[in-house]
Amino acid sequence: AGPEGRFCPAAVYEFVKNDDGSDRLVINAQNCVHCKTCDIKDPTQNIVWVTPEGGGGPNYPNM
């Protein structure tokens, strides 16, 4: 399993076991809170985070 499963605070990246015992990366995009941790912490820079279509996202009124 890669580091993605450890650094994302919203569990967007999840490694699940296949029937043969190998790991498979599942991306749970609906969990994303748009914090960009994946873009910052990915040691190989394989993740390129972009805003969703329309530029929308969560509205945090108290920040």
Distance bins in CASP14 RR format, pairs under 12 A and 6 or more apart:
PFRMAT RR
TARGET T0000
AUTHOR 0000-0000-0000
RMODE 2
METHOD distances of the structure
MODEL  1
1 7 0 0 0 0 0 1 0 0 0 0 0
1 13 0 0 0 0 1 0 0 0 0 0 0
1 14 0 0 0 0 1 0 0 0 0 0 0
1 15 1 1 0 0 0 0 0 0 0 0 0
1 16 0 0 0 0 1 0 0 0 0 0 0
1 17 0 0 0 0 1 0 0 0 0 0 0
1 21 0 0 0 0 0 1 0 0 0 0 0
1 22 0 0 0 0 0 1 0 0 0 0 0
1 23 1 0 1 0 0 0 0 0 0 0 0
1 24 0 0 0 0 1 0 0 0 0 0 0
1 25 0 0 0 0 1 0 0 0 0 0 0
1 26 0 0 0 0 0 1 0 0 0 0 0
2 8 0 0 0 0 0 1 0 0 0 0 0
2 13 0 0 0 0 1 0 0 0 0 0 0
2 14 0 0 0 0 0 1 0 0 0 0 0
2 15 1 0 0 1 0 0 0 0 0 0 0
2 23 0 0 0 0 1 0 0 0 0 0 0
2 24 0 0 0 0 0 1 0 0 0 0 0
2 25 1 0 0 1 0 0 0 0 0 0 0
2 38 0 0 0 0 0 1 0 0 0 0 0
2 41 0 0 0 0 0 1 0 0 0 0 0
2 42 0 0 0 0 1 0 0 0 0 0 0
2 43 0 0 0 0 1 0 0 0 0 0 0
2 44 0 0 0 0 1 0 0 0 0 0 0
2 46 0 0 0 0 0 1 0 0 0 0 0
2 47 0 0 0 0 0 1 0 0 0 0 0
3 13 0 0 0 0 1 0 0 0 0 0 0
3 15 0 0 0 0 0 1 0 0 0 0 0
3 25 0 0 0 0 0 1 0 0 0 0 0
3 37 0 0 0 0 0 1 0 0 0 0 0
3 38 0 0 0 0 1 0 0 0 0 0 0
3 41 1 0 0 1 0 0 0 0 0 0 0
3 42 1 0 0 1 0 0 0 0 0 0 0
3 43 1 0 0 1 0 0 0 0 0 0 0
3 44 0 0 0 0 1 0 0 0 0 0 0
3 45 0 0 0 0 0 1 0 0 0 0 0
3 46 0 0 0 0 0 1 0 0 0 0 0
3 47 0 0 0 0 0 1 0 0 0 0 0
4 10 0 0 0 0 0 1 0 0 0 0 0
4 11 0 0 0 0 0 1 0 0 0 0 0
4 12 1 0 0 1 0 0 0 0 0 0 0
4 13 1 1 0 0 0 0 0 0 0 0 0
4 14 0 0 0 0 1 0 0 0 0 0 0
4 15 0 0 0 0 1 0 0 0 0 0 0
4 23 0 0 0 0 0 1 0 0 0 0 0
4 25 1 0 0 1 0 0 0 0 0 0 0
4 26 0 0 0 0 0 1 0 0 0 0 0
4 27 0 0 0 0 1 0 0 0 0 0 0
4 28 0 0 0 0 0 1 0 0 0 0 0
4 37 0 0 0 0 1 0 0 0 0 0 0
4 38 1 0 0 1 0 0 0 0 0 0 0
4 39 0 0 0 0 0 1 0 0 0 0 0
4 41 0 0 0 0 1 0 0 0 0 0 0
4 42 1 0 0 1 0 0 0 0 0 0 0
4 43 0 0 0 0 0 1 0 0 0 0 0
4 44 0 0 0 0 0 1 0 0 0 0 0
4 46 0 0 0 0 1 0 0 0 0 0 0
4 47 1 0 0 1 0 0 0 0 0 0 0
5 11 1 0 0 1 0 0 0 0 0 0 0
5 12 0 0 0 0 1 0 0 0 0 0 0
5 13 1 0 1 0 0 0 0 0 0 0 0
5 14 1 0 0 1 0 0 0 0 0 0 0
5 15 1 0 0 1 0 0 0 0 0 0 0
5 16 0 0 0 0 0 1 0 0 0 0 0
5 23 0 0 0 0 0 1 0 0 0 0 0
5 25 0 0 0 0 1 0 0 0 0 0 0
5 26 0 0 0 0 0 1 0 0 0 0 0
5 27 0 0 0 0 0 1 0 0 0 0 0
5 28 0 0 0 0 0 1 0 0 0 0 0
5 31 0 0 0 0 0 1 0 0 0 0 0
5 37 0 0 0 0 0 1 0 0 0 0 0
5 38 0 0 0 0 1 0 0 0 0 0 0
5 41 0 0 0 0 0 1 0 0 0 0 0
5 42 0 0 0 0 0 1 0 0 0 0 0
5 47 0 0 0 0 0 1 0 0 0 0 0
6 12 0 0 0 0 0 1 0 0 0 0 0
6 13 0 0 0 0 1 0 0 0 0 0 0
6 14 0 0 0 0 0 1 0 0 0 0 0
6 15 0 0 0 0 1 0 0 0 0 0 0
6 37 0 0 0 0 0 1 0 0 0 0 0
6 38 0 0 0 0 0 1 0 0 0 0 0
6 41 0 0 0 0 1 0 0 0 0 0 0
6 42 0 0 0 0 0 1 0 0 0 0 0
6 43 0 0 0 0 0 1 0 0 0 0 0
7 13 0 0 0 0 1 0 0 0 0 0 0
7 35 0 0 0 0 0 1 0 0 0 0 0
7 36 0 0 0 0 0 1 0 0 0 0 0
7 37 1 0 1 0 0 0 0 0 0 0 0
7 38 1 0 0 1 0 0 0 0 0 0 0
7 39 0 0 0 0 0 1 0 0 0 0 0
7 40 0 0 0 0 1 0 0 0 0 0 0
7 41 1 0 1 0 0 0 0 0 0 0 0
7 42 1 0 0 1 0 0 0 0 0 0 0
7 43 0 0 0 0 1 0 0 0 0 0 0
7 47 0 0 0 0 0 1 0 0 0 0 0
8 14 0 0 0 0 1 0 0 0 0 0 0
8 15 0 0 0 0 0 1 0 0 0 0 0
8 25 0 0 0 0 0 1 0 0 0 0 0
8 27 0 0 0 0 1 0 0 0 0 0 0
8 28 0 0 0 0 1 0 0 0 0 0 0
8 29 0 0 0 0 0 1 0 0 0 0 0
8 31 0 0 0 0 1 0 0 0 0 0 0
8 32 0 0 0 0 1 0 0 0 0 0 0
8 33 0 0 0 0 1 0 0 0 0 0 0
8 34 0 0 0 0 0 1 0 0 0 0 0
8 35 0 0 0 0 1 0 0 0 0 0 0
8 36 0 0 0 0 0 1 0 0 0 0 0
8 37 1 0 0 1 0 0 0 0 0 0 0
8 38 1 0 1 0 0 0 0 0 0 0 0
8 39 0 0 0 0 0 1 0 0 0 0 0
8 40 0 0 0 0 0 1 0 0 0 0 0
8 41 0 0 0 0 1 0 0 0 0 0 0
8 42 0 0 0 0 1 0 0 0 0 0 0
8 47 0 0 0 0 1 0 0 0 0 0 0
8 49 0 0 0 0 0 1 0 0 0 0 0
9 31 0 0 0 0 1 0 0 0 0 0 0
9 32 0 0 0 0 0 1 0 0 0 0 0
9 33 1 0 0 1 0 0 0 0 0 0 0
9 34 0 0 0 0 0 1 0 0 0 0 0
9 35 1 0 0 1 0 0 0 0 0 0 0
9 36 0 0 0 0 0 1 0 0 0 0 0
9 37 1 0 0 1 0 0 0 0 0 0 0
9 38 0 0 0 0 1 0 0 0 0 0 0
9 40 0 0 0 0 0 1 0 0 0 0 0
9 41 0 0 0 0 0 1 0 0 0 0 0
10 27 0 0 0 0 0 1 0 0 0 0 0
10 28 0 0 0 0 1 0 0 0 0 0 0
10 29 0 0 0 0 1 0 0 0 0 0 0
10 30 0 0 0 0 1 0 0 0 0 0 0
10 31 1 0 1 0 0 0 0 0 0 0 0
10 32 1 0 1 0 0 0 0 0 0 0 0
10 33 1 0 1 0 0 0 0 0 0 0 0
10 34 0 0 0 0 1 0 0 0 0 0 0
10 35 1 0 0 1 0 0 0 0 0 0 0
10 36 0 0 0 0 0 1 0 0 0 0 0
10 37 0 0 0 0 1 0 0 0 0 0 0
10 38 0 0 0 0 1 0 0 0 0 0 0
10 58 0 0 0 0 0 1 0 0 0 0 0
11 26 0 0 0 0 0 1 0 0 0 0 0
11 27 0 0 0 0 0 1 0 0 0 0 0
11 28 1 0 0 1 0 0 0 0 0 0 0
11 29 0 0 0 0 0 1 0 0 0 0 0
11 30 0 0 0 0 0 1 0 0 0 0 0
11 31 1 0 1 0 0 0 0 0 0 0 0
11 32 0 0 0 0 1 0 0 0 0 0 0
11 33 0 0 0 0 0 1 0 0 0 0 0
11 37 0 0 0 0 0 1 0 0 0 0 0
11 38 0 0 0 0 0 1 0 0 0 0 0
12 25 0 0 0 0 0 1 0 0 0 0 0
12 26 0 0 0 0 1 0 0 0 0 0 0
12 27 1 0 0 1 0 0 0 0 0 0 0
12 28 1 0 1 0 0 0 0 0 0 0 0
12 29 1 0 0 1 0 0 0 0 0 0 0
12 30 0 0 0 0 1 0 0 0 0 0 0
12 31 1 0 1 0 0 0 0 0 0 0 0
12 32 1 0 1 0 0 0 0 0 0 0 0
12 33 0 0 0 0 1 0 0 0 0 0 0
12 34 0 0 0 0 0 1 0 0 0 0 0
12 35 0 0 0 0 1 0 0 0 0 0 0
12 36 0 0 0 0 0 1 0 0 0 0 0
12 37 0 0 0 0 1 0 0 0 0 0 0
12 38 1 0 0 1 0 0 0 0 0 0 0
12 39 0 0 0 0 0 1 0 0 0 0 0
12 42 0 0 0 0 0 1 0 0 0 0 0
12 47 0 0 0 0 1 0 0 0 0 0 0
12 49 0 0 0 0 0 1 0 0 0 0 0
13 23 0 0 0 0 0 1 0 0 0 0 0
13 24 0 0 0 0 0 1 0 0 0 0 0
13 25 1 0 0 1 0 0 0 0 0 0 0
13 26 1 0 0 1 0 0 0 0 0 0 0
13 27 1 0 0 1 0 0 0 0 0 0 0
13 28 1 0 0 1 0 0 0 0 0 0 0
13 29 0 0 0 0 0 1 0 0 0 0 0
13 31 0 0 0 0 1 0 0 0 0 0 0
13 32 0 0 0 0 1 0 0 0 0 0 0
13 37 0 0 0 0 0 1 0 0 0 0 0
13 38 1 0 0 1 0 0 0 0 0 0 0
13 41 0 0 0 0 0 1 0 0 0 0 0
13 42 0 0 0 0 1 0 0 0 0 0 0
13 46 0 0 0 0 0 1 0 0 0 0 0
13 47 0 0 0 0 1 0 0 0 0 0 0
14 23 0 0 0 0 0 1 0 0 0 0 0
14 24 0 0 0 0 1 0 0 0 0 0 0
14 25 1 0 0 1 0 0 0 0 0 0 0
14 26 1 0 1 0 0 0 0 0 0 0 0
14 27 1 0 0 1 0 0 0 0 0 0 0
14 28 1 0 0 1 0 0 0 0 0 0 0
14 29 0 0 0 0 0 1 0 0 0 0 0
14 31 0 0 0 0 1 0 0 0 0 0 0
15 21 0 0 0 0 0 1 0 0 0 0 0
15 22 0 0 0 0 1 0 0 0 0 0 0
15 23 1 0 1 0 0 0 0 0 0 0 0
15 24 1 0 0 1 0 0 0 0 0 0 0
15 25 1 0 1 0 0 0 0 0 0 0 0
15 26 1 0 0 1 0 0 0 0 0 0 0
15 27 0 0 0 0 0 1 0 0 0 0 0
15 28 0 0 0 0 0 1 0 0 0 0 0
16 22 0 0 0 0 0 1 0 0 0 0 0
16 23 1 0 0 1 0 0 0 0 0 0 0
16 24 1 0 1 0 0 0 0 0 0 0 0
16 25 0 0 0 0 1 0 0 0 0 0 0
16 26 1 0 1 0 0 0 0 0 0 0 0
16 27 0 0 0 0 0 1 0 0 0 0 0
16 28 0 0 0 0 0 1 0 0 0 0 0
17 23 1 0 0 1 0 0 0 0 0 0 0
17 24 1 0 0 1 0 0 0 0 0 0 0
17 25 0 0 0 0 0 1 0 0 0 0 0
17 26 0 0 0 0 0 1 0 0 0 0 0
18 24 1 0 1 0 0 0 0 0 0 0 0
18 25 0 0 0 0 0 1 0 0 0 0 0
18 26 0 0 0 0 0 1 0 0 0 0 0
25 46 0 0 0 0 0 1 0 0 0 0 0
25 47 0 0 0 0 0 1 0 0 0 0 0
27 38 0 0 0 0 0 1 0 0 0 0 0
27 47 0 0 0 0 1 0 0 0 0 0 0
29 38 0 0 0 0 0 1 0 0 0 0 0
29 49 0 0 0 0 0 1 0 0 0 0 0
29 52 0 0 0 0 1 0 0 0 0 0 0
30 52 0 0 0 0 0 1 0 0 0 0 0
31 38 0 0 0 0 0 1 0 0 0 0 0
31 58 0 0 0 0 0 1 0 0 0 0 0
32 38 0 0 0 0 1 0 0 0 0 0 0
32 39 0 0 0 0 0 1 0 0 0 0 0
32 47 0 0 0 0 0 1 0 0 0 0 0
32 49 0 0 0 0 1 0 0 0 0 0 0
32 50 0 0 0 0 0 1 0 0 0 0 0
32 51 0 0 0 0 0 1 0 0 0 0 0
32 52 0 0 0 0 1 0 0 0 0 0 0
32 56 0 0 0 0 0 1 0 0 0 0 0
32 57 0 0 0 0 1 0 0 0 0 0 0
32 58 0 0 0 0 1 0 0 0 0 0 0
33 49 0 0 0 0 0 1 0 0 0 0 0
33 52 0 0 0 0 0 1 0 0 0 0 0
33 57 0 0 0 0 1 0 0 0 0 0 0
33 58 1 0 0 1 0 0 0 0 0 0 0
33 59 0 0 0 0 0 1 0 0 0 0 0
33 60 0 0 0 0 1 0 0 0 0 0 0
33 63 0 0 0 0 0 1 0 0 0 0 0
34 49 0 0 0 0 1 0 0 0 0 0 0
34 50 0 0 0 0 0 1 0 0 0 0 0
34 51 1 0 0 1 0 0 0 0 0 0 0
34 52 1 0 0 1 0 0 0 0 0 0 0
34 55 0 0 0 0 1 0 0 0 0 0 0
34 56 0 0 0 0 1 0 0 0 0 0 0
34 57 1 0 1 0 0 0 0 0 0 0 0
34 58 1 0 0 1 0 0 0 0 0 0 0
34 59 0 0 0 0 0 1 0 0 0 0 0
34 60 0 0 0 0 1 0 0 0 0 0 0
34 63 0 0 0 0 0 1 0 0 0 0 0
35 41 0 0 0 0 0 1 0 0 0 0 0
35 49 0 0 0 0 1 0 0 0 0 0 0
35 57 0 0 0 0 0 1 0 0 0 0 0
35 58 0 0 0 0 1 0 0 0 0 0 0
35 60 0 0 0 0 0 1 0 0 0 0 0
35 63 0 0 0 0 0 1 0 0 0 0 0
36 42 0 0 0 0 0 1 0 0 0 0 0
36 47 0 0 0 0 1 0 0 0 0 0 0
36 48 0 0 0 0 0 1 0 0 0 0 0
36 49 1 0 1 0 0 0 0 0 0 0 0
36 50 0 0 0 0 0 1 0 0 0 0 0
36 51 0 0 0 0 1 0 0 0 0 0 0
37 47 0 0 0 0 1 0 0 0 0 0 0
37 49 0 0 0 0 1 0 0 0 0 0 0
38 44 0 0 0 0 0 1 0 0 0 0 0
38 45 0 0 0 0 0 1 0 0 0 0 0
38 46 0 0 0 0 1 0 0 0 0 0 0
38 47 1 0 1 0 0 0 0 0 0 0 0
38 48 0 0 0 0 1 0 0 0 0 0 0
38 49 1 0 1 0 0 0 0 0 0 0 0
38 50 0 0 0 0 0 1 0 0 0 0 0
39 45 0 0 0 0 1 0 0 0 0 0 0
39 46 0 0 0 0 0 1 0 0 0 0 0
39 47 1 0 1 0 0 0 0 0 0 0 0
39 48 1 0 0 1 0 0 0 0 0 0 0
39 49 1 1 0 0 0 0 0 0 0 0 0
39 50 0 0 0 0 1 0 0 0 0 0 0
39 51 0 0 0 0 0 1 0 0 0 0 0
40 47 0 0 0 0 1 0 0 0 0 0 0
40 48 0 0 0 0 0 1 0 0 0 0 0
40 49 0 0 0 0 1 0 0 0 0 0 0
41 47 0 0 0 0 1 0 0 0 0 0 0
41 49 0 0 0 0 0 1 0 0 0 0 0
42 48 0 0 0 0 1 0 0 0 0 0 0
42 49 0 0 0 0 1 0 0 0 0 0 0
50 56 0 0 0 0 0 1 0 0 0 0 0
51 57 1 0 0 1 0 0 0 0 0 0 0
51 58 0 0 0 0 0 1 0 0 0 0 0
52 58 0 0 0 0 0 1 0 0 0 0 0
END
